[in-house]
Amino acid sequence: MALHRHLDRCALSANTIKAYRARVRAYGAWLAAHARDHPDAFVDQVGAEAAVTAWRRHLVATKGSPSTVNQALAAIDLLYETGAAAYG
């Protein structure tokens, strides 16, 4: 996956890289469970924004921690920036 290759080259701590990978997996699992609601999450910007917004709402409702939510959103931003097509 392009994201994993990118993370391997980043100057991030091992813990941050591990957390980003976990957040991307969590997003993928959430998307799989909500595929009917977000079939276009990797099709265009509108679909991506709708899916990420819904996932953010889910995180806020279930996790609560602002730092967890912010880290998850940073990981997903990186996912889309580095080539979501390779993921989706």
C-alpha positions as CSV (number, residue, x, y, z in Angstrom):
1,M,0.0,0.0,0.0
2,A,1.3,3.5,-0.9
3,L,0.6,4.7,2.7
4,H,2.8,2.0,4.2
5,R,5.6,2.8,1.9
6,H,5.2,6.5,2.7
7,L,5.2,5.9,6.4
8,D,8.3,3.8,6.1
9,R,10.1,6.8,4.7
10,C,8.7,9.4,7.1
11,A,10.6,10.9,10.0
12,L,7.9,9.7,12.5
13,S,8.3,7.7,15.6
14,A,7.7,4.0,15.5
15,N,4.7,4.5,17.8
16,T,3.2,7.1,15.5
17,I,3.6,4.9,12.5
18,K,2.0,2.0,14.3
19,A,-0.9,4.2,15.4
20,Y,-1.4,5.5,11.9
21,R,-1.5,2.0,10.5
22,A,-4.0,1.0,13.2
23,R,-6.2,4.0,12.5
24,V,-6.2,3.3,8.7
25,R,-7.2,-0.4,9.4
26,A,-10.0,0.9,11.7
27,Y,-11.2,3.2,9.0
28,G,-11.2,0.4,6.5
29,A,-13.2,-1.9,8.9
30,W,-15.6,0.9,9.6
31,L,-16.0,1.6,5.8
32,A,-16.6,-2.1,5.2
33,A,-19.4,-2.1,7.8
34,H,-20.9,1.0,6.3
35,A,-20.3,0.3,2.6
36,R,-23.9,0.8,1.7
37,D,-23.8,4.3,3.1
38,H,-20.4,5.3,1.6
39,P,-19.8,3.4,-1.7
40,D,-18.0,6.4,-3.1
41,A,-15.5,6.9,-0.3
42,F,-12.6,6.4,-2.7
43,V,-14.4,7.6,-5.9
44,D,-14.2,11.4,-5.5
45,Q,-13.7,14.2,-3.0
46,V,-17.4,14.5,-2.1
47,G,-17.6,10.8,-1.3
48,A,-14.4,10.9,0.7
49,E,-15.5,13.9,2.7
50,A,-18.8,12.4,3.5
51,A,-17.2,9.1,4.6
52,V,-14.5,10.8,6.7
53,T,-17.1,13.1,8.3
54,A,-19.3,10.2,9.2
55,W,-16.3,8.3,10.6
56,R,-15.3,11.3,12.7
57,R,-18.8,11.5,14.2
58,H,-18.5,7.8,15.0
59,L,-15.1,8.3,16.6
60,V,-16.4,11.2,18.7
61,A,-19.4,9.2,19.8
62,T,-17.3,6.1,20.7
63,K,-13.8,7.2,21.6
64,G,-14.3,10.7,23.0
65,S,-10.6,11.6,23.2
66,P,-9.8,14.6,21.0
67,S,-6.2,13.4,20.5
68,T,-7.4,10.0,19.3
69,V,-9.8,11.6,16.9
70,N,-7.2,14.1,15.6
71,Q,-4.6,11.3,15.1
72,A,-7.2,9.2,13.3
73,L,-8.1,12.1,11.0
74,A,-4.4,12.8,10.3
75,A,-3.8,9.2,9.4
76,I,-6.8,9.2,7.0
77,D,-5.8,12.5,5.4
78,L,-2.4,10.8,4.7
79,L,-4.2,7.8,3.3
80,Y,-6.1,9.9,0.8
81,E,-3.0,12.0,0.0
82,T,-0.8,9.0,-0.7
83,G,-3.1,7.2,-3.0
84,A,-6.4,5.9,-1.7
85,A,-7.0,4.1,-4.9
86,A,-4.3,1.6,-3.8
87,Y,-6.4,1.0,-0.7
88,G,-9.9,1.0,-2.0
